[in-house]
Amino acid sequence: MLTSLMLVFLLLPADPTAWPGFLGTNASAIDPASIPLSWAPGKNVAWDASLPGHGQSSPVIWNDRAFVTTVEGENKEICHTLCLSLADGSILWDHKHTSTAPDPNSVYISRAACTPVIDSRHVYAFFECGDLVALTHDGKPVWTKSLSQQYGKFVNKFGLSASPVQTDDAVIVLVDDEGPSYLVAISKVDGSILWKTDRSSRTSWSSPALLNLAGVPQVVVSSAGSVDAYHPSTGAQLWTYTDIGGNTGTTPLPAGPDAFLVAASPGRSGENSEGAKKSNALLQVTRDGEQWNVKKVWTSSEATPSWASPFVHQGHAYWVNRVGVVYCLDVTTGDTKYAQRTKQSCWATPLPIGDRIYFFGKEGTTTVLAAGPEFRELAINELWPADIPPTDNGAPKVDDTSAERKQANSMFSGPTQYAAAAVSGSLLIRVGSHVFCIREGSGAAN
């Protein structure tokens, strides 16, 4: 039996084999039996594609091809959009362009962190320098737009990581920055600006989501002290909700009719602890004529995220925190069913497929749990040998002259499972300069 991901939002028609954007928005149904439960070096690893440069974005998939981004150079001056064969991981083409706003290549600053979006015509790749490029599936340029040249260079000292979303006609990009902040829609046809809505300046790295709430499609942004909704055709703000804090890194995901999850972290030093206590919650949106109403259905004072967004699967909501503790909550009541620690912290949002949930540990260990209210480990999978980590082809110079820099270097410089994408028969895992493909019955990695 096929199972549809809980992340699907039908603004666009689904393709039979597609993972078209961040967190699988509008992804195809996946056959659970086609994705391996377990893997290890030499077992069920179909291929390992080594990429030029380094990236933190998720792959996107369309039919027999996967697309991924990287940056390269001392100042991230080379931006790569690459196309891989889903069959064997070979690089089919590599489109390179020169960044319009070079920025130091550092483990402390985002490196190709924004996931592309793809449709039947083009792939649209957005980079933290502000460049958005549209390419055909064969790698031919269609148009390029520089938001930093048009609206000002970004000044967030840790970079930008918000992934775009798409409608039939537009690519919608969120720029929440210490400088000018805005939500902007760019025409898929020619790269022209369809609309732009200014936002208050803020420091955040969360991505927007396309949700259908109270019968109205809307772009929902959970970011640094507010949750805001905008009409995807006009950019008009529909509503705002401000009883929230510490929400700087996760994406709002659907949680039933007219409802979605929001999440907030207390911060590395606990600076957002008070706001976070009231901000890991299920929000529900209703409409009375022209009046929008937003309320918290429940709040969890214990569940907090790392970079992974909370999600709903088979009637339960799941959070995973910075030390790898998984919180399973009843989605109707918010009651905690369990809080149990897995092997590693998860930066990638976990992937539910059928009766399993895959938790991609930061340092290469993936824990597979049974879906449901009881904590049950089904498999512990290692992607690479502990003594032979994947190479980083875009390793930057490391400044470890201060205690803060040394701590950041130890956290960010090692190989990291950043993201996953899947279609029936293939699970892709992104690790900096590599994309791994997990496939049933495969032998040693290439």
N, C-alpha and C positions, 0 to 999 in steps of 0.2 A: 504493500500500500504506500502511495506517495504521501508525503507530509509537507505542508507549506510552512515556511518560516514565519514566526510571529512578527517579523519586521516588514512584511509586504504591505505596501500602500499603493493602491491602484489609481495613480494618475496617468500612468503609461501602461500600454499593453505588455504583458509579460512575454518574453521570448522563451521558447522551449528549453534552451540551455544558456541561462544568463545570470550573472551576478553583477548588476549594472551600476552599483554605487556603494558608498560607505555603509557598513552594517547590513548589506544585502537588501536595501530598499528596492522593492519590486522584483526580488529574486525569483527564479523558477522554483517549482516544487522539487524537492530532493528525495530520491529513493533511499531511505535509511540503510537498507541492506547493501547498498553500493559503496558505503563509506566504511573503511576498516575501523574496528574497535581498537586495535592495537597496532603499534609499529615500533621500529627500532632501526638503527643503522643496519642496512642490508635486508630489512624486512618491511615490506609494504611501502618503501620509499621509491617511487617510480623515477624521480629525477631531482637534481639539485642544480638550478640555474644560477650561475655566478654572473653578477651584474656589474657594469661600470658604476663607480660612485656608491652612494649610500642613500637609503630612503627608509622612511617610517610609515609610508602609506600602505593601504591594503591593495592587493591586485583587484582588478575588475575582470569579468569574463564575458565573452560573447561567442557563442558557438564553439569553435575549435581553437580559439585564441584567448590569451590572457594579456592584460596591459598593466604596466606598472611604471612608477616614476622614481628617479633618483636625482641627486645633485652631486657635483664634483668640482674640485678646485679649491684653492686656498681661501677663496671668498665665495664659494658656491656659484661661481660665474657660469658654469655649464649646467644646464637643465636638460635631463634626459627624459623622454617618454619612450618606453620600450614595448615591443610586442613580442610575446613568447608563444611558441607552439604549445598548446595544451597537451599534445600527444607525447612530446619528448623534451620540452623545456628549451629547445633551441631558440636563439634570438632571431626573429624573422626580420625585424628592422629596429633601428635606433634613431629617433628624431632628436637632434640636439639643437638647442638655441641658447644664445647668450643672455644671461639675466640682465634685466633693465635696472635692477637695484641690488648689486652685489653686497653680501654681508658675510662676516667672518664665519668660516667653517669650523664649528665648535660642537663638542658634545653637549654643551649647555643650551644650544639654540636649535630649534626644529630644523630637520633636514628632510625635505620632500615628505612632509607629514600629511599633506592634504591628499585624500584619496580622489582619483578621477571619477567622472561619471561617463557612461557610454550609452549610446542608443544604436539603432539600426544603421545610422549613417556615419556618425563620427564618435571619436573619443575626445573628451574635453578635460585637459589636465591643468590644474591650478597649482601654482608654486608660492611659497611663502614670501618671495620677492614681489608678488603682486601680479605676475604674468599668468594669463590664461590663454592656452593654445588649443585650437580645434584642429584635429587631424582626421583624415579618412582612415578606415580600417587598414589601408595599405600604407599608411604613414605619410601621405601627402598633405602639406599644410593647406588649411582652408582660411584661417584668419588668426590673428594674435591681438590680445588686448592687455595693456599694462595698467592696472588699477593704481599702482604706486605712482606712476608718471601722471596719471589723470587727476588723482585725488590726494596725493601726498604719500611719502615713504612711511612705512610702518615703523613704530618706535618701541614696540614691546620687546624688552631685552631678552626674552626667551623665545621669540619668534611667533609665527602664526601657524595654527594647525587645523583650523576649521575646514572641513570638507564641504564642497558644494553639493547642492541638491538640484534636481532637474524636473521640469515639466515638459510637455510636448514642444513648447516653443522657446524655453529659456533655461539657462544655467543660472542658478541663484547662489550668490556668494555672500557669506557673512564676514565682515571685517570688524571685530571688536578689539580695540587697540587703545593704548594710552594717548594716541593722537586721534585724528578723525576716525569715527566709527560709523558703520553704515551697513545696510543690507541692500544689495544691488542685483538686478536681473539683467542678464546679457543675452541678446538674441542669438539663438543657435545658427541662424542663417548667415549673419555677417559680422557678429561681434559688437553690434551697436548697443547702447544702453537703452533698455526698455523702461526702466524706472529705477530710482534710487531713493531710499528712505534713510535719513540720518538718525543715528542713535547717540546716546551719551557716551563719552569716552570711558573705557574700562579695561581692566586686564583680565582676559579670559581666553580659553583655548577650546571651548565647546563648539560642536557642530550643530547646525539647525536640522530640523526634521520636517518632513511633509506629512501632516496628519489630517484626517477628515473628522472634524468635531462639530457636533450639532448640525450635521448635514452640509457643512461648509469646508472645502479644502483650505488649508492654511499652513503657512510656514511658522513653526513654533521654535522659539529660541529660548533656551534656559541658560542664563549667563550673568554671573557676578551681581546678584542682588535683585534680579527680576526674571519673570517668564513672560515673554511677549509673543503675540501672534499677529501675523500679517497676511493680507490677501495675496496669493501668488501671482495674480494677474495685474494688480495695480500697485502693490507695496503699501497699501493703506493699512494702518495699524487697527486691528480689530479689538484687542483687549490687552491689558497688562495685569500682572499679579506680582506683588512685591513682598509678600510675607515669606521670604526665603533668603538664604545667605550661604556663601561658600560654594555656590554652584558654578564652577569655573572650568570643568573638564569633561562633562558627560553629555550625552545626547538624549533628549526626551524620546522614549519609545512607547508604542501603544500598549495599553493595559485593559482592553475591553472597550465596549461602546462608549465613545465620547470621553475616554479616560486615557491617561498616560502617566508614566513614572518620571519623577525628577530626582536628582541625587546631588549631594554636596559633601565635600570633604572638609574635615577640620583643618587641613593644611599641615605641612611638614612640622611646623612648630606650634600647632594648635591655635593659630591666629583666627581661624574661622569656626572654632568649636561651638560657640553659642548659636551662630546661624545654622550650622550643620545639624544640630540637634532637632531642629524643627523643619528640616528641608529634605530629608529622605522620605518621600511620600508619594502617594497616588493622588493626582489631581483629576477632577472631573469638570467638564465644561458643558453648560447648558445655555440656552438662548430663549429669552422672552421678548418677542418682537425685535427691537433694535438693541435690547439690553443683554449683554453677555454676563454670565455668572460663572465664577471659577471658585471651587472650594476644594479643600483637602478632605478626602474620604478617610484616610488614615495616615499616620506618621510613624516611622520607626526611629526610635532614639538610639538604637544600637547599630543598625546596618549603615555602613558608609562605603563609598567606592574608592578605588584607586583611579586609574584612567579608564577602567572598564565601565561601560554603561550598564545599569540594571535593566533587566528584561523580564518578560512574562512568558512562561511556557507551561501548557497543560494545567492551568489554574493556579500556578505558583509564581511568585516573583523572586528573583535572585539578585543578590548583590555579592561582590567579592572585594575585599578591602586590600590595603597595601601590603599586608603580611600574609595574604592568601586565605583568610577566613571567608568561607562561603555562608551567606545568610539566606535561608529559604523561608519565605513568608507566604501565608495564605493571601491570595490576591484580593479576595473579597473583604477580609477583616483586618489584614495586616499582622495577624498573629504569627509569631516566629515558630516555625516547625523545627528548625535546627540551626545551629551556628557551629560549623566544624572547619578545621583548618586543612587545606590542601598542601601540596609540597612546596609551592612557590607563589609569590605574588603574581597577579595577572594584570598586564597592561592592555592586552587585547580583550575586547568584549567576547565572553564565552559564546559558543555556538551550539544551540539546541537542534538536534536532528532526531526525530522519532522519540524513542524512550531514553535517549542518552543526551548528556550535556558535556561538551568538550571545554575544559578550562585550560587555556594555553599559558602555562607558567612562563614568567619572564625569561628564565635562564635555560629554557629548552625542554622542560618536563611538562607534559600535558596529562592532566588528570581527567579521566572520563567518569562521570557520576551518573547514576540512574536518576532519571527525572522522577520527581515526586517528593513527598513530605519526609522521607527517611533518607539519611545520609548513607549512601552505599557506593563504594568505589568499585568500578568495573574494570579499569585498566590504568596503569601508570606507564606512560610512554616517553622515551628519550629520543629526541630528534638527532642528536649528535653525541659522539663519545665525549666524556668529560675532559679527556686530555687532548682532544682534537676539535676545538671549537671552529665554527665557520670563520673564514677570513673576512676582514672588513676592507674592501677595495677603496673606500673613501675615507679612511681613518684620518681625522684632523689632528693638528698639533694640540697637545693637552697642556693647559696652564694649571699646574697644581701647586702654585706658590702660596696659596692661602688654605686654611683649614676647610673653609666652605667649598673651595674649588676641588680639594682632595676628596671631600665627601661626594660632591656631584660627579666627579670622574669615576669613582668606584660604582656609582649607581647607574650611570648612563653609558659608560664606554664599552662594556662587555656586549657579547652577542645577545640580542633580545628578540623574543617572539612578539612582534609588534601587532600582527593582524592575521586574520584568516578569511578565506573566501571559499565557497564550495558550489559545485553543481553535481548532479548525479554522476558518480564514478570517480570524482576527483576532489580532493581537499587540498587547497593551497595554503601554505604558511609562509608569511613574510618575515625575514630575518635580515635587516640591514642591507647587505650587498647580495643577498640570496633570496630566491623563492624555491621552496621545497614543494613537491607534489606527492601526496599520500594517496596510494591506490591499491586496492585489494589484489594480492597475488604478485606484487612487484618484487624484484630482487634487489640487488645492491644498487645504491645511488650512483648516478653518473658522475 
